[in-house]
Amino acid sequence: MKKILVTNDDGVYSAGLRAAYESVRDLGEVVVVAPSTQKSGVGRGISIFEPLRISQANMDGIKAYSVGGTPTDAVILGIFSIMKEKPDLVLSGFNVGENISTDTVTTSGTIGAALEAASYGIPSLAASIQVLDEGDKFDDHRTYSYDFDAGIRFVNRIARNVLRHGLPDGVDLLNINIPRHATMDTEIEITRLARKIFVTGVEERHDPRGRPYYWINGELIRDAEDGTDVKAIMRKGHISITPLSLDSTARVDFKEIETLL
């Protein structure tokens, strides 16, 4: 029987995690291991200066493991302490909020967890759903109301094929983004990462003692070049599938670097 690890970065009680479980429950033995609390934006961060604890969690009748750490911590403990073997597939998601462009691929805890699993040679999927209200990304996701049906069926189809055939050579994980009103008839587009999704800003405020503090914010970019994930999701309403590799080496003639030395 195939073994599947399911995780996320929105926390073990997130509605998106329950949907991820539903999307692969019929494909093998599924183990759910996720952070105990919301851990969005931590990327592939790992806890190396403090111990980690695992506790049992009941996710609407589904047995799960809650880890007091990051999504990457959850993957590591899931593989090496709970399952004690490498699974055949890791699914990270469903994240509440799209994970598109180079901005999010380097900061998303959802993708960070999938990257960690991929580093052990495990075929991995990161699945996210678009939100129309950016504030939804920061709400309590335990009761998040969303029709996951199309996403569940779509991810089930991909997971089934990856378990059967593996990922293509040079692909370590698939970054799946599903538009808000997707159906099974929604067009699918294989995409590359757009360069940006946020115009970064910093807002300065002052506490009651007059001392400054800062909020990092950003205006959302809703358009990009054809063929990118941003264009597919934000402008076309397509499902975006972006193949990612752990190898971040720039594809450049090394002689051009030698001129800088």
Backbone torsions as a table, in degrees:
resi	resn	phi	psi	omega
1	MET	NA	135.3	178.1
2	LYS	-66.2	145.5	178.5
3	LYS	-113.9	132.1	-173.7
4	ILE	-128.5	132.1	174.2
5	LEU	-105.3	129.0	178.5
6	VAL	-115.4	133.0	180.0
7	THR	-145.4	-177.4	177.2
8	ASN	-166.0	-173.1	173.8
9	ASP	-123.8	1.2	-179.9
10	ASP	-90.5	-4.4	179.5
11	GLY	108.2	154.6	-171.5
12	VAL	-65.7	-21.1	-178.7
13	TYR	-100.7	12.0	-178.9
14	SER	-68.7	141.5	176.0
15	ALA	-60.9	-32.6	179.2
16	GLY	-66.1	-32.5	178.1
17	LEU	-69.4	-39.8	176.9
18	ARG	-61.7	-39.8	178.4
19	ALA	-65.7	-38.8	178.0
20	ALA	-62.0	-42.6	176.6
21	TYR	-59.2	-45.4	-179.6
22	GLU	-61.0	-30.6	-175.7
23	SER	-73.4	-17.8	-177.8
24	VAL	-127.9	3.7	-173.2
25	ARG	-60.0	-28.0	-177.4
26	ASP	-92.6	5.6	-174.5
27	LEU	-102.6	-5.6	-179.5
28	GLY	162.4	-162.0	176.9
29	GLU	-84.8	117.2	-173.4
30	VAL	-105.8	129.0	174.7
31	VAL	-115.9	128.6	-178.3
32	VAL	-106.4	120.1	178.6
33	VAL	-135.7	121.7	-175.0
34	ALA	-147.6	162.7	177.1
35	PRO	-61.2	148.8	-178.9
36	SER	-70.4	-24.4	-178.6
37	THR	-136.7	173.7	178.3
38	GLN	-57.8	125.5	-178.9
39	LYS	-132.6	35.1	178.5
40	SER	-65.4	146.8	173.4
41	GLY	82.5	7.8	-178.1
42	VAL	-94.0	-1.0	178.3
43	GLY	59.8	-133.5	179.1
44	ARG	-101.5	31.6	-179.9
45	GLY	-59.9	144.7	-177.2
46	ILE	-131.4	144.1	-178.6
47	SER	-90.4	108.4	-179.3
48	ILE	-119.3	-1.9	-179.1
49	PHE	-112.5	2.9	178.0
50	GLU	-148.1	153.7	179.4
51	PRO	-73.1	161.7	179.8
52	LEU	-118.6	146.7	178.0
53	ARG	-122.1	146.5	177.1
54	ILE	-116.2	134.6	175.2
55	SER	-133.3	157.6	178.0
56	GLN	-76.0	143.6	176.7
57	ALA	-133.9	145.8	176.6
58	ASN	-108.2	107.5	-175.1
59	MET	-99.7	78.7	-176.0
60	ASP	52.8	48.9	178.6
61	GLY	89.7	-7.1	179.2
62	ILE	-97.1	126.8	177.7
63	LYS	-69.5	129.8	179.7
64	ALA	-141.3	164.8	176.7
65	TYR	-115.6	131.3	-179.1
66	SER	-105.1	125.9	-177.5
67	VAL	-112.3	129.5	179.1
68	GLY	-81.5	61.0	-178.2
69	GLY	-162.2	-153.4	-175.5
70	THR	-89.5	170.3	173.5
71	PRO	-58.4	-38.8	176.6
72	THR	-62.9	-41.9	175.4
73	ASP	-57.7	-41.8	-178.3
74	ALA	-62.6	-39.6	178.5
75	VAL	-66.9	-45.3	-178.8
76	ILE	-61.8	-48.5	-179.7
77	LEU	-68.8	-34.1	178.3
78	GLY	-61.4	-43.9	-177.6
79	ILE	-75.8	-48.4	-167.8
80	PHE	-95.6	-18.0	-178.7
81	SER	-115.7	-30.9	-177.0
82	ILE	-98.2	-58.4	179.5
83	MET	-77.0	-32.7	-178.4
84	LYS	59.2	26.4	174.7
85	GLU	-165.3	160.7	179.0
86	LYS	-76.1	129.8	175.5
87	PRO	-74.1	168.1	178.0
88	ASP	-83.3	-16.9	-179.0
89	LEU	-158.5	143.5	170.5
90	VAL	-120.4	130.5	175.4
91	LEU	-116.8	122.7	177.9
92	SER	-112.2	119.8	-178.5
93	GLY	147.5	-159.2	-19.6
94	PHE	-67.8	127.2	175.8
95	ASN	-77.9	136.7	175.1
96	VAL	-83.5	99.5	-174.7
97	GLY	123.0	132.5	-177.7
98	GLU	-64.8	145.4	175.6
99	ASN	-118.0	87.8	-175.1
100	ILE	-130.0	151.3	178.0
101	SER	82.9	168.1	178.1
102	THR	-66.2	-21.9	177.3
103	ASP	-60.0	-49.2	-173.8
104	THR	-86.2	-27.0	-177.6
105	VAL	-66.0	-22.3	179.0
106	THR	-98.9	-7.6	-178.7
107	THR	-119.4	-20.4	-175.6
108	SER	-68.0	128.1	173.5
109	GLY	-68.6	-29.7	177.2
110	THR	-61.2	-49.6	179.1
111	ILE	-71.2	-35.5	177.8
112	GLY	-57.5	-41.5	178.7
113	ALA	-64.0	-42.2	179.1
114	ALA	-66.0	-38.3	177.3
115	LEU	-63.2	-40.7	178.8
116	GLU	-60.7	-46.3	178.6
117	ALA	-62.9	-41.7	-179.7
118	ALA	-62.7	-29.2	-178.9
119	SER	-65.5	-17.7	176.5
120	TYR	-97.6	10.3	179.1
121	GLY	81.2	18.4	-178.6
122	ILE	-94.7	125.5	175.0
123	PRO	-57.4	131.9	-171.8
124	SER	-134.9	148.3	177.0
125	LEU	-126.8	137.5	170.5
126	ALA	-117.0	122.8	-175.3
127	ALA	-120.9	132.1	-178.9
128	SER	-137.6	151.8	177.4
129	ILE	-116.7	143.1	-179.9
130	GLN	-71.7	143.5	170.6
131	VAL	-114.8	145.4	178.2
132	LEU	-88.7	-27.3	176.8
133	ASP	-108.1	114.0	-177.2
134	GLU	-57.3	-26.7	179.0
135	GLY	-64.3	-22.4	179.4
136	ASP	-62.0	-25.7	-178.5
137	LYS	-65.8	-21.9	-172.5
138	PHE	-111.5	3.4	179.3
139	ASP	-79.2	175.3	174.0
140	ASP	-74.4	113.3	-172.5
141	HIS	-86.4	3.1	178.1
142	ARG	-65.6	-32.9	-178.1
143	THR	-115.7	22.3	-178.0
144	TYR	-61.7	128.5	-176.9
145	SER	-96.5	114.6	-179.3
146	TYR	-158.4	142.5	176.4
147	ASP	-85.0	98.4	-177.3
148	PHE	-84.2	0.5	-168.3
149	ASP	-54.9	-50.5	-178.3
150	ALA	-63.9	-41.4	178.7
151	GLY	-62.8	-41.8	179.3
152	ILE	-61.3	-47.1	-177.9
153	ARG	-68.2	-37.1	-179.3
154	PHE	-68.3	-46.8	179.6
155	VAL	-65.6	-35.7	176.5
156	ASN	-58.0	-42.9	-179.1
157	ARG	-64.9	-44.1	179.5
158	ILE	-66.0	-46.8	-178.2
159	ALA	-60.1	-40.9	179.8
160	ARG	-60.6	-43.6	-179.4
161	ASN	-70.5	-37.3	178.6
162	VAL	-67.0	-40.0	176.8
163	LEU	-63.0	-33.7	-177.2
164	ARG	-80.6	-41.6	-171.0
165	HIS	-115.9	-13.3	-173.6
166	GLY	77.8	-178.8	176.3
167	LEU	-94.6	154.2	177.7
168	PRO	-61.0	154.3	176.4
169	ASP	-55.5	135.4	179.3
170	GLY	87.8	-6.6	177.8
171	VAL	-107.6	123.4	-179.8
172	ASP	-98.8	-28.0	177.3
173	LEU	-158.8	159.8	175.0
174	LEU	-110.5	127.6	176.3
175	ASN	-97.0	109.8	-173.8
176	ILE	-104.9	125.3	176.3
177	ASN	-125.2	129.1	-172.9
178	ILE	-116.5	124.5	-179.4
179	PRO	-66.2	160.1	-170.8
180	ARG	-56.8	-41.5	-174.4
181	HIS	-109.5	37.7	-177.1
182	ALA	-67.9	147.6	170.5
183	THR	-128.2	178.1	178.2
184	MET	-70.4	-9.5	176.8
185	ASP	-96.6	-3.0	-179.6
186	THR	-62.5	136.4	-178.1
187	GLU	-66.2	142.9	179.9
188	ILE	-107.0	135.4	-179.1
189	GLU	-129.3	128.3	172.9
190	ILE	-83.6	123.5	-168.1
191	THR	-127.4	169.6	168.8
192	ARG	-112.1	166.4	179.7
193	LEU	-71.7	132.0	167.9
194	ALA	-72.6	161.8	-175.4
195	ARG	-74.6	-38.0	-176.0
196	LYS	-142.3	154.8	170.4
197	ILE	-129.8	-14.9	179.2
198	PHE	-126.0	140.4	165.1
199	VAL	-93.0	103.1	-170.0
200	THR	-68.3	138.7	176.0
201	GLY	-137.5	161.4	176.1
202	VAL	-129.8	126.4	179.1
203	GLU	-107.4	124.0	178.7
204	GLU	-95.2	132.7	174.7
205	ARG	-128.9	177.2	-179.1
206	HIS	-133.2	137.8	178.4
207	ASP	-79.2	175.4	-177.9
208	PRO	-58.5	-18.1	178.5
209	ARG	-94.7	5.1	177.3
210	GLY	84.5	5.9	-179.0
211	ARG	-85.9	140.0	-176.5
212	PRO	-77.9	146.1	167.0
213	TYR	-139.4	167.4	-166.5
214	TYR	-134.4	142.2	169.6
215	TRP	-112.7	125.5	171.3
216	ILE	-84.6	124.5	179.9
217	ASN	-134.5	-170.7	179.4
218	GLY	-176.9	144.7	176.6
219	GLU	-86.3	135.2	-176.6
220	LEU	-75.1	133.2	174.2
221	ILE	-90.3	127.0	-173.7
222	ARG	-110.6	11.8	178.1
223	ASP	-148.5	155.4	179.8
224	ALA	-162.6	-174.7	-178.4
225	GLU	-66.9	153.1	173.0
226	ASP	-58.6	144.1	179.4
227	GLY	91.3	-5.0	-179.7
228	THR	-97.4	160.6	178.9
229	ASP	-65.1	-37.0	179.0
230	VAL	-62.2	-44.8	179.2
231	LYS	-62.3	-44.2	-176.4
232	ALA	-63.2	-46.2	-176.1
233	ILE	-79.8	-52.6	-168.7
234	MET	-77.2	-31.6	-175.1
235	ARG	-107.6	-36.5	-174.5
236	LYS	-99.5	-19.1	-176.2
237	GLY	70.3	27.0	179.7
238	HIS	-91.6	157.0	167.5
239	ILE	-74.1	131.9	-177.7
240	SER	-109.9	128.8	174.2
241	ILE	-120.0	115.9	-179.5
242	THR	-115.5	115.1	176.0
243	PRO	-74.5	130.8	-177.7
244	LEU	-120.7	152.8	178.6
245	SER	-125.1	146.6	175.2
246	LEU	-69.2	-22.1	-177.7
247	ASP	-80.2	105.8	-178.6
248	SER	-93.8	10.7	-179.9
249	THR	-59.8	129.9	178.5
250	ALA	-66.4	137.4	178.1
251	ARG	-84.3	85.1	-175.2
252	VAL	-140.1	150.9	173.8
253	ASP	-66.6	119.3	-175.5
254	PHE	-61.3	-20.1	177.4
255	LYS	-63.2	-29.0	177.8
256	GLU	-68.8	-30.5	176.2
257	ILE	-74.6	-36.0	-179.7
258	GLU	-59.2	-32.3	179.6
259	THR	-65.5	-20.4	179.8
260	LEU	-85.2	-8.2	-173.9
261	LEU	-98.9	NA	NA
